[in-house]
Amino acid sequence: MKKNELAPVALFAFNRPDHTRRTLDAIAKNHLAGETDLFVFVDGPRAEKDIALVHEVYAIADAVEGFKSVTIVRRDANIGLARSIIQGITRTLEEHDRIVVLEDDIVTSPAFLNYMNGSLSHFQGEKKVWHICGYNEPTRSRDSTKTHFSRLMNCWGWGTWRDRWQHFEKDPEKLLSEFTPDMINRFNLDIGEKFWFQVLANADGRMNTWAIFWYATIFKEGGLCLNPNVSYVRNIGFDGSGVHCSVDEVRNRARKLNLEVKVKYPKKISEDPSEFKKLKEFYKNKKRKISKIKKIRKKIIKLFVETD
């Protein structure tokens, strides 16, 4: 791998200094950090209570070391996570042909950049591959050297190329007119998982997100996403601190990160039926666990109310 082939890392932060510090500390410990250009995009404060926190994030970003170069992009006003990410990725890809993207709550393995850069180089000419993901849901996959393809896009530590990202479009009304019931079913992993709900929520103003539209772009184009069987990243944002991250008892668990630098790629550029089955089982089980947790909470609340 040549140095000039390394993808820049774009990190998006806002008002969570502790999360940002942990994310930067982890990526700085990556084997290829010293050869990597880092761009830190910090959104402006939404309210007066955010000012001190945003300035603390500035200070953390200003002090970061261990990279080939560090560029900090400060925004005077708050433009929101979705616009910040869309604009930041687009801006970075104007000067680079590939990118690695992190948000301020993604802790990476020291082998993360090896995996990302190796995969971006390996599949650059394979136009059916649109997205390299550093995360895999906690399924029953155990072989840390293996990877697989999936229709589902995950945005917890990921990468892509300029020629794929140029097709990105955030237009919920257009999707509503284009997607057939069969497409929506496949988009929802054939199990009724409510990914499509996010498109509807964006269309009527209940949500303002970006990732579901990147997934929809890839899906419409018949693209695939590469996933490691064992994750190279951990999301530390499921503690209620994030814009779109509530407390998640299912995912909010510390798991050992993948340290493997020798990666095995699939022989076929197609969705892995075995891994897809595991993914569907994970979401089905997650629904059951969340349902049980909600029922237990309701019983506890009811108990306290009746006691009072």
Order of alpha helices (4+ residues) and beta strands (2+ residues): beta-alpha-beta-alpha-beta-alpha-beta-beta-alpha-beta-beta-beta-alpha-alpha-alpha-alpha-alpha-beta-beta-alpha
